Amino acid sequence: MIYSRLLYTEHEHPHDKHGEGAYTIFSTQQTRDVNSMPLSAVSLQKFAVLWEGRPDTRVIDLIEEGIIKGALAPVKLLHASEGTLFIAYDSILDAAHYEEFVNAWADIASGALYDCWTAMFIVDLNVTNRIESCRLFRNYAPGILEKNVLGIIDFTSDMFLFWDEWDPVNAFGSEPQESNQDPLDFDSFDDDIKF
C-alpha cells in the first residue's frame, strides 16, 4: 500500500490469529545520522510502525512532519495507542541530541490530527515484554525490533528494486546448450536444399 510520497513500503506484516500485531516496515532517504551529523553517503532509514487495528494515517502525517523537521533519524519503531505515541529510538543517540529529539517529537505528537498525543520514548535496547507501555507494544515491539534490520544504512547498488530482472539469466536467458553433434558432420544438412 502507498501511504506517503516520502515513504517506501518495504514490507507489510499481517495481523496474527488474534487480529493483532500488524506492522509495516518503511524506508526513506536519510541525509543525517542519528546524532544529526551529515552522512557522507546516500543512505536509507528503515523503521517500523506497529498498528493498533487498521493503519492510522495520522501516524503517517506525524512521520512526514518528522522527516520535514529532520527529527526522524533516531526512530526505529512507532506505535500509537489511546493518545500516546510510543517511540523506540536508536541507542546510539547521544545525550547532547536526546533533548532536541524529545522536544521535536513531543511537539510533533501533540499536533496529531484531531487529537493531542503524548510521546513516550524508549531506547531500543530496553524494549522488552516487561517495559511499562501498552499491551500491544509490550507484546509485539520486541519481536519487530529483533526480526528486522532497522535504522540507517548506506544505499548500495544491490538494493536496486529490479536487480533480479537484470540478472544475466533473466535478462538474456540461459546459455545455449552444447550440442552433441560433430560440427563437421555434414549428413545433418537437409538434402532438399539446392546449393
DABEL-V391870 format. One record per backbone hydrogen bond with DSSP energy under -0.5 kcal/mol. NH is the residue of the N-H (numbers start at 1). CO is the residue of the C=O. Records with the same first field share a line. If there is no record, write none. Layout:
# DABEL-V391870
NH = CO ; CO
This chain:
# DABEL-V391870
3 = 1
8 = 27
10 = 8 ; 25
11 = 25
13 = 23
14 = 12
16 = 20
19 = 16
23 = 13
24 = 49
25 = 11
26 = 24 ; 47
27 = 8
28 = 45
30 = 43
33 = 37
36 = 33
39 = 31
43 = 30
44 = 153
45 = 28
46 = 151
47 = 26
48 = 76
49 = 24
50 = 78
51 = 22 ; 49
53 = 51
57 = 55
59 = 56
60 = 56
61 = 57
62 = 58
63 = 59
64 = 60
65 = 61
66 = 62
67 = 63
68 = 64
69 = 65
70 = 67
71 = 66
72 = 66
75 = 72
76 = 88
77 = 88
78 = 48
79 = 86
80 = 50
81 = 84
84 = 81
85 = 118
86 = 79 ; 84
87 = 120
88 = 77 ; 86
89 = 87 ; 122
90 = 74
93 = 90
97 = 94
98 = 94
99 = 95
101 = 97
102 = 98
103 = 99
104 = 100
105 = 101
106 = 102
107 = 103
108 = 104
109 = 105
110 = 106
111 = 107 ; 108
112 = 109
115 = 112
117 = 109
118 = 83
120 = 85
122 = 87
124 = 89
126 = 123
127 = 124
128 = 126
131 = 128
133 = 131
138 = 134
139 = 135
140 = 136
141 = 136 ; 137
142 = 137
144 = 140
145 = 141
146 = 142
147 = 143
148 = 144
150 = 148
151 = 46
153 = 44
155 = 42
159 = 156
160 = 157
163 = 160
165 = 162
166 = 162 ; 163
167 = 164
170 = 167
171 = 167
172 = 168
173 = 169
185 = 182
186 = 184
188 = 185
189 = 186
193 = 190
